[in-house]
């Protein structure tokens, strides 16, 4: 209320006149006007396009709605200005919310008079008056054009990525198949080369054995027979000069016989075939010590004197090749050969205290025309074995060969 007081004179009597004014209706009106002004301001500043429609025409429009339609939409028929089509309904009309229905989150498309296209989310509902009767409708439009464009770009990127992945997967499958085929071809070639190397080792040994047999059965026998004939001639030759000539010839024959026997041992080593691996290794080291200032030692258990011929041949070839390398290149003073059984495997180890060598040279042909350690290693691998070499220039060398004990 508002109260005002003023003095008055009532026939000589002084008095005060009080006026009390009821301001409730005016205050309520002012509050309504202020609330309406605030609501209008909020709607005008809204990022969404908001329209209030009465009798199908737009009586209020937010600034965003002005921007969407590209012109002043006030008093324009909403359905003519925004001929929306929705997936759920063929067309949208403000008559739908006028009938009391609510439209929620309907995705619509729109192109204004300037040719600018929009994708929007439409929400619409009835607008009620003081008497709770429908007097119009409220429509809001949320611009999702940028989001739809981003979604489309993302979808295109995903499609491109999926196609790229499918293409890459196909290429990977093709390359994998090519690699598998190449690996199989390489494995077949490797297997073939390994078998070839193994066969070369055995062929070399067979040829050594054949040549040693020829030396023993033919050349050595012929030389021995010739020496016997010279002995007979020495017994009947009367002339001193003839005897001297025969003695010189006999000395040459004996030298040839000794060289032939040494060559037989170097080439074929019949001890290997007659007495086994242990005796052959001991015979080999004895002959090497006779020729070179190196101390050789063999530690081979009696159990390995007799092995499978193929195993004995490969192991003896390995030991002979390694010991020849020791003699020629190592400058060692000591060398050791050991054969033992360890964890179900036959282990052969040859060590020396020489200068060592670069293991990258493994596989070079020997000066005698052999195939070197490479072919022997391939033969071992073909027998499910292995060969390892530990050596650095300036240090000694340790070579270890391993074969399954079942082969022995």
VEXPA-563079 format. One line per 5 residues: number of its first residue (from 1); their letters; for each residue x, y, z of C-alpha. Coordinates in nm, 4 decimals. Example, Ala and Ser with C-alpha at 12.3 -4.5 7.8 and 13.67 -1.06 7.14 Angstrom:
1 = AS = 1.2300,-0.4500,0.7800  1.3670,-0.1060,0.7140
//
This chain:
1 = XXXXX = 0.0000,0.0000,0.0000  0.0923,0.3678,-0.0297  0.0104,0.6061,0.2606  0.0115,0.9892,0.2344  -0.0799,1.2459,0.5075
6 = XXXXX = -0.1718,1.6142,0.4826  -0.3078,1.8675,0.7415  -0.6666,1.9909,0.7047  -0.8897,2.2471,0.8852  -1.2308,2.1203,0.9854
11 = XXXXX = -1.4265,2.4295,1.1031  -1.1514,2.5594,1.3130  -1.0368,2.2163,1.4139  -0.7036,2.1101,1.2854  -0.6781,1.7535,1.1582
16 = XXXXX = -0.4649,1.5237,0.9388  -0.6021,1.3550,0.6290  -0.4560,1.0108,0.5569  -0.4834,0.8548,0.2094  -0.4133,0.4806,0.1760
21 = XXXXX = -0.3716,0.3503,-0.1819  -0.3729,-0.0235,-0.2683  -0.0739,-0.0817,-0.5069  -0.1071,-0.4585,-0.5346  -0.2514,-0.4614,-0.8867
26 = XXXXX = -0.0011,-0.2075,-1.0165  0.2914,-0.3918,-0.8590  0.1644,-0.7176,-1.0057  0.1305,-0.5524,-1.3438  0.4806,-0.4100,-1.3255
31 = XXXXX = 0.6190,-0.7526,-1.2309  0.4355,-0.9103,-1.5220  0.5690,-0.6477,-1.7595  0.9233,-0.6945,-1.6250  0.8978,-1.0733,-1.6519
36 = XXXXX = 0.7620,-1.0431,-2.0049  1.0442,-0.8058,-2.0971  1.3009,-1.0491,-1.9498  1.1451,-1.3460,-2.1261  1.1389,-1.1581,-2.4553
41 = XXXXX = 1.5041,-1.0588,-2.4102  1.6039,-1.4154,-2.3308  1.4159,-1.5497,-2.6307  1.5561,-1.2818,-2.8584  1.9118,-1.3605,-2.7489
46 = XXXXX = 1.8621,-1.7373,-2.7680  2.0965,-1.9265,-2.9994  1.7990,-2.1300,-3.1114  1.5443,-2.0070,-3.3581  1.2301,-1.9453,-3.1495
51 = XXXXX = 0.8877,-1.8502,-3.2879  0.5565,-1.7797,-3.1182  0.2693,-1.8406,-3.3553  -0.0896,-1.7280,-3.3114  -0.3429,-1.8335,-3.5715
56 = XXXXX = -0.0630,-1.9734,-3.7837  0.1330,-1.6474,-3.8045  0.4598,-1.5588,-3.6381  0.4024,-1.2949,-3.3720  0.7455,-1.3253,-3.2100
61 = XXXXX = 1.0770,-1.4418,-3.3548  1.4220,-1.4598,-3.1984  1.7228,-1.3067,-3.3703  1.8461,-1.6544,-3.4622  1.5210,-1.7213,-3.6485
66 = XXXXX = 1.5673,-1.3972,-3.8421  1.9116,-1.5207,-3.9456  1.7840,-1.8625,-4.0481  1.5056,-1.7444,-4.2774  1.7128,-1.4556,-4.4154
71 = XXXXX = 1.4371,-1.1944,-4.3731  1.1928,-1.0546,-4.1182  0.9555,-1.3408,-4.0360  0.7091,-1.1441,-3.8228  0.3450,-1.1802,-3.9229
76 = XXXXX = 0.4416,-1.4326,-4.1890  0.2546,-1.7644,-4.2081  0.4890,-2.0133,-4.0440  0.3945,-2.3062,-4.2678  0.4612,-2.1038,-4.5839
81 = XXXXX = 0.7881,-1.9628,-4.4549  0.9106,-2.3009,-4.3246  0.7688,-2.5854,-4.5372  0.9348,-2.8562,-4.3296  0.9211,-3.2253,-4.4103
86 = XXXXX = 0.9886,-3.4774,-4.1349  1.0689,-3.8486,-4.1484  0.7799,-3.9314,-3.9175  0.5305,-3.6986,-4.0849  0.5081,-3.5937,-4.4439
91 = XXXXX = 0.4882,-3.2237,-4.3569  0.5000,-3.0131,-4.0434  0.2281,-2.7611,-3.9678  0.1677,-2.5345,-3.6718  -0.1756,-2.6934,-3.6633
96 = XXXXX = -0.0110,-3.0009,-3.5095  0.0785,-2.8314,-3.1778  -0.2448,-2.6308,-3.2049  -0.4232,-2.9615,-3.1683  -0.2365,-3.0301,-2.8435
101 = XXXXX = 0.0325,-3.2589,-2.9847  0.3999,-3.2144,-2.9088  0.6754,-3.2587,-3.1661  1.0118,-3.3551,-3.0135  1.3543,-3.3613,-3.1745
106 = XXXXX = 1.2363,-3.3970,-3.5341  1.5209,-3.3566,-3.7802  1.4256,-3.1243,-4.0664  1.6021,-2.9558,-4.3569  1.5447,-2.6030,-4.4857
111 = XXXXX = 1.6678,-2.3716,-4.7597  1.5984,-1.9985,-4.7294  1.5393,-1.7501,-5.0089  1.9121,-1.6813,-5.0325  1.9782,-2.0465,-5.1130
116 = XXXXX = 2.1429,-2.1218,-4.7776  2.0634,-2.4739,-4.6567  2.0199,-2.5745,-4.2948  1.9778,-2.8951,-4.1007  1.7798,-2.8401,-3.7826
121 = XXXXX = 1.6142,-3.0076,-3.4873  1.2491,-2.9061,-3.4543  1.0613,-2.8955,-3.1243  0.7048,-2.7604,-3.1067  0.4264,-2.7556,-2.8518
126 = XXXXX = 0.0979,-2.5812,-2.7705  0.0927,-2.2382,-2.6037  -0.1711,-2.1987,-2.3325  -0.3506,-1.8825,-2.2187  -0.4620,-1.7814,-1.8698
131 = XXXXX = -0.7759,-1.9866,-1.9078  -0.5608,-2.2932,-1.9909  -0.6865,-2.2954,-2.3451  -0.4579,-2.3307,-2.6447  -0.3995,-1.9907,-2.8001
136 = XXXXX = -0.1069,-2.0730,-3.0269  0.2149,-2.2673,-3.0398  0.5823,-2.2301,-2.9519  0.8375,-2.3545,-3.2067  1.2139,-2.3869,-3.1513
141 = XXXXX = 1.4701,-2.4670,-3.4212  1.8238,-2.5814,-3.3292  2.0780,-2.5351,-3.6083  2.2789,-2.8586,-3.6457  2.4167,-2.7816,-3.9916
146 = XXXXX = 2.7787,-2.7770,-3.8765  2.7283,-3.0948,-3.6776  2.5651,-3.2707,-3.9733  2.8437,-3.1515,-4.2008  3.1006,-3.2789,-3.9506
151 = XXXXX = 2.9121,-3.6089,-3.9225  2.9047,-3.6402,-4.3009  3.2747,-3.5617,-4.3240  3.3406,-3.8110,-4.0461  3.1289,-4.0715,-4.2234
156 = XXXXX = 3.3143,-4.0057,-4.5488  3.6457,-4.0269,-4.3622  3.5360,-4.3515,-4.1984  3.4282,-4.4893,-4.5369  3.7593,-4.3843,-4.6890
161 = XXXXX = 3.9456,-4.5303,-4.3919  3.7454,-4.8525,-4.4130  3.8166,-4.8796,-4.7844  4.1833,-4.8028,-4.7204  4.1921,-5.0660,-4.4451
166 = XXXXX = 4.0210,-5.3195,-4.6677  4.2647,-5.2389,-4.9471  4.5556,-5.2567,-4.7036  4.4298,-5.5840,-4.5582  4.3962,-5.7234,-4.9098
171 = XXXXX = 4.7467,-5.6076,-4.9941  4.8743,-5.7522,-4.6662  4.7018,-6.0828,-4.7428  4.8501,-6.0831,-5.0914  5.1930,-5.9865,-4.9602
176 = XXXXX = 5.1641,-6.2449,-4.6822  5.0729,-6.5087,-4.9379  5.3637,-6.3973,-5.1565  5.5958,-6.4107,-4.8563  5.4617,-6.7520,-4.7588
181 = XXXXX = 5.5185,-6.8776,-5.1115  5.8637,-6.7206,-5.1147  5.9387,-6.8654,-4.7714  5.8277,-7.2081,-4.8878  6.0416,-7.1748,-5.1995
186 = XXXXX = 6.3383,-7.0593,-4.9925  6.2827,-7.3422,-4.7471  6.2691,-7.5916,-5.0313  6.5828,-7.4392,-5.1809  6.7493,-7.4419,-4.8418
191 = XXXXX = 6.6485,-7.8031,-4.7879  6.7754,-7.8881,-5.1352  7.1046,-7.7064,-5.0756  7.1405,-7.8721,-4.7374  7.0844,-8.2131,-4.8893
196 = XXXXX = 7.3258,-8.1219,-5.1666  7.5881,-8.0084,-4.9160  7.5317,-8.3263,-4.7169  7.5650,-8.5362,-5.0289  7.8800,-8.3475,-5.1268
201 = XXXXX = 8.0318,-8.4291,-4.7891  7.9509,-8.7959,-4.8280  8.0584,-8.7946,-5.1938  8.3882,-8.6367,-5.0963  8.4397,-8.9006,-4.8304
206 = XXXXX = 8.3494,-9.1796,-5.0710  8.5974,-9.0388,-5.3214  8.8628,-9.0124,-5.0517  8.7969,-9.3738,-4.9572  8.8127,-9.4821,-5.3216
211 = XXXXX = 9.1392,-9.2978,-5.3837  9.2852,-9.4353,-5.0620  9.1848,-9.7824,-5.1786  9.3544,-9.7274,-5.5126  9.6673,-9.6047,-5.3364
216 = XXXXX = 9.6673,-9.9048,-5.1055  9.5650,-10.1791,-5.3448  9.7508,-10.0649,-5.6538  10.0174,-9.8010,-5.6085  10.1372,-9.9048,-5.2623
221 = XXXXX = 10.1374,-10.2712,-5.3598  10.3263,-10.1950,-5.6793  10.5827,-9.9902,-5.4893  10.6213,-10.2668,-5.2297  10.6668,-10.5286,-5.5028
226 = XXXXX = 10.9241,-10.3054,-5.6714  11.1172,-10.2768,-5.3455  11.1176,-10.6562,-5.3108  11.2570,-10.6889,-5.6640  11.5284,-10.4373,-5.5781
231 = XXXXX = 11.6164,-10.6408,-5.2697  11.6580,-10.9473,-5.4932  11.8723,-10.7521,-5.7357  12.0875,-10.6219,-5.4506  12.1577,-10.9802,-5.3509
236 = XXXXX = 12.2819,-11.0872,-5.6939  12.4419,-10.7691,-5.8311  12.8216,-10.8274,-5.8415  12.9216,-10.4753,-5.9305  12.9655,-10.2281,-5.6452
241 = XXXXX = 12.8460,-9.9374,-5.8566  12.5319,-10.1269,-5.9551  12.4601,-10.2013,-5.5906  12.4949,-9.8308,-5.5054  12.2497,-9.7412,-5.7811
246 = XXXXX = 12.0059,-10.0075,-5.6594  12.0330,-9.8804,-5.3007  11.9510,-9.5267,-5.4150  11.6540,-9.6564,-5.6126  11.5402,-9.8553,-5.3082
251 = XXXXX = 11.5659,-9.5436,-5.0903  11.3511,-9.3525,-5.3368  11.0984,-9.6371,-5.3392  11.0848,-9.6455,-4.9601  11.0346,-9.2693,-4.9555
256 = XXXXX = 10.7541,-9.3073,-5.2109  10.5996,-9.5880,-5.0034  10.6082,-9.3710,-4.6902  10.4591,-9.0734,-4.8739  10.1936,-9.2976,-5.0250
261 = XXXXX = 10.1005,-9.4331,-4.6813  10.0895,-9.0782,-4.5417  9.8731,-8.9718,-4.8350  9.6458,-9.2704,-4.7741  9.6041,-9.1633,-4.4128
266 = XXXXX = 9.5403,-8.8010,-4.5099  9.2895,-8.8879,-4.7763  9.1028,-9.1852,-4.6430  9.2312,-9.2733,-4.2961  9.1478,-9.6468,-4.3100
271 = XXXXX = 9.1789,-9.6546,-3.9309  8.8369,-9.4863,-3.9167  8.6748,-9.7714,-4.1055  8.8715,-10.0471,-3.9357  8.8988,-9.9310,-3.5727
276 = XXXXX = 8.6500,-9.6484,-3.5239  8.6452,-9.2775,-3.4494  8.8608,-9.2766,-3.1364  9.1496,-9.4625,-3.3008  9.1196,-9.2481,-3.6145
281 = XXXXX = 9.1368,-8.9239,-3.4137  9.4334,-9.0471,-3.2114  9.6099,-9.1570,-3.5315  9.5380,-8.8173,-3.6888  9.6731,-8.6195,-3.3921
286 = XXXXX = 9.9849,-8.8382,-3.3711  10.0664,-8.7755,-3.7356  10.0041,-8.4031,-3.6937  10.2334,-8.3877,-3.3895  10.5030,-8.5660,-3.5884
291 = XXXXX = 10.4887,-8.2913,-3.8497  10.4098,-7.9780,-3.6462  10.5165,-7.8273,-3.3099  10.1676,-7.8427,-3.1622  10.0549,-8.0581,-2.8715
296 = XXXXX = 9.7288,-8.2379,-2.9525  9.5215,-8.4160,-2.6904  9.2177,-8.6423,-2.7417  8.9586,-8.7182,-2.4737  8.7174,-8.9655,-2.6318
301 = XXXXX = 8.5333,-9.2235,-2.4266  8.5598,-9.5846,-2.5379  8.1831,-9.5899,-2.5849  8.2310,-9.3723,-2.8936  8.4926,-9.5856,-3.0595
306 = XXXXX = 8.2165,-9.7407,-3.2681  7.9441,-9.5150,-3.4024  7.7081,-9.5208,-3.6948  7.9337,-9.4990,-4.0050  7.7610,-9.1836,-4.1316
311 = XXXXX = 7.7991,-9.0140,-3.7915  8.1616,-9.1251,-3.7571  8.2401,-8.9978,-4.1058  8.0891,-8.6540,-4.0464  8.2522,-8.6134,-3.7053
316 = XXXXX = 8.5915,-8.7238,-3.8330  8.5645,-8.4865,-4.1287  8.4814,-8.2063,-3.8863  8.7698,-8.2884,-3.6530  9.0129,-8.3265,-3.9431
321 = XXXXX = 8.9023,-7.9948,-4.0955  8.9335,-7.8140,-3.7623  9.2729,-7.9606,-3.6781  9.4028,-7.8759,-4.0247  9.2855,-7.5179,-3.9640
326 = XXXXX = 9.4681,-7.5206,-3.6303  9.7879,-7.6307,-3.8033  9.7617,-7.3836,-4.0909  9.6207,-7.0697,-3.9336  9.5943,-7.0696,-3.5544
331 = XXXXX = 9.9603,-7.0457,-3.4478  9.8448,-7.2460,-3.1461  10.0665,-7.4373,-2.9069  9.7916,-7.6667,-2.7788  9.4737,-7.8172,-2.9204
336 = XXXXX = 9.2175,-8.0408,-2.7558  8.9532,-8.2777,-2.8969  8.6760,-8.4013,-2.6660  8.3704,-8.6173,-2.7350  8.1145,-8.6801,-2.4630
341 = XXXXX = 7.7446,-8.7399,-2.3997  7.5541,-8.4491,-2.2439  7.1767,-8.4239,-2.1888  7.0924,-8.6802,-2.4541  7.3236,-8.5282,-2.7137
346 = XXXXX = 7.6615,-8.6270,-2.8455  7.8859,-8.3240,-2.8053  8.2142,-8.2796,-2.9921  8.4351,-7.9893,-2.8855  8.7612,-7.8803,-3.0471
351 = XXXXX = 8.9558,-7.5992,-2.8778  9.2889,-7.4296,-2.9368  9.4881,-7.1462,-2.7798  9.5767,-6.9802,-3.1101  9.5122,-6.6397,-3.2611
356 = XXXXX = 9.1496,-6.7100,-3.3556  8.9816,-6.6095,-3.6811  8.6939,-6.4111,-3.8263  8.3929,-6.6435,-3.8281  8.2541,-6.4584,-4.1314
361 = XXXXX = 8.5039,-6.6514,-4.3421  8.3247,-6.9741,-4.2563  8.2290,-7.1621,-4.5694  8.5284,-7.0754,-4.7880  8.6705,-7.3727,-4.9792
366 = XXXXX = 8.9833,-7.5302,-4.8375  9.3128,-7.5218,-5.0190  9.2851,-7.8969,-5.0727  8.9662,-7.8488,-5.2702  8.7338,-7.9600,-4.9901
371 = XXXXX = 8.4120,-7.7821,-4.9060  8.5215,-7.6556,-4.5647  8.3199,-7.6199,-4.2499  8.0134,-7.4936,-4.4353  7.9295,-7.8243,-4.5998
376 = XXXXX = 8.0062,-8.0144,-4.2805  7.7766,-7.7848,-4.0840  7.4994,-7.8344,-4.3383  7.5472,-8.2095,-4.3058  7.5155,-8.1794,-3.9278
381 = XXXXX = 7.1994,-7.9696,-3.9602  7.0526,-8.2262,-4.1992  7.1092,-8.4808,-3.9199  6.9216,-8.2535,-3.6709  7.2519,-8.1388,-3.5272
386 = XXXXX = 7.4257,-7.8033,-3.4971  7.7667,-7.6405,-3.5182  7.8717,-7.3327,-3.3206  8.1982,-7.1407,-3.3394  8.3300,-6.9017,-3.0757
391 = XXXXX = 8.6315,-6.7122,-3.2012  8.7622,-6.3580,-3.2228  9.0867,-6.2540,-3.3889  9.3540,-6.2479,-3.1194  9.1965,-6.5181,-2.9027
396 = XXXXX = 9.1588,-6.8940,-2.9185  8.8792,-7.0829,-3.0866  8.6103,-7.3156,-2.9527  8.4074,-7.5188,-3.2020  8.1190,-7.7307,-3.0727
401 = XXXXX = 7.9188,-7.9829,-3.2738  7.6053,-8.1430,-3.1307  7.4143,-8.4451,-3.2606  7.1152,-8.6313,-3.1153  7.2370,-8.9300,-2.9163
406 = XXX = 6.9779,-9.1453,-3.0937  7.1917,-9.1267,-3.4083  7.4795,-9.2934,-3.2267
//
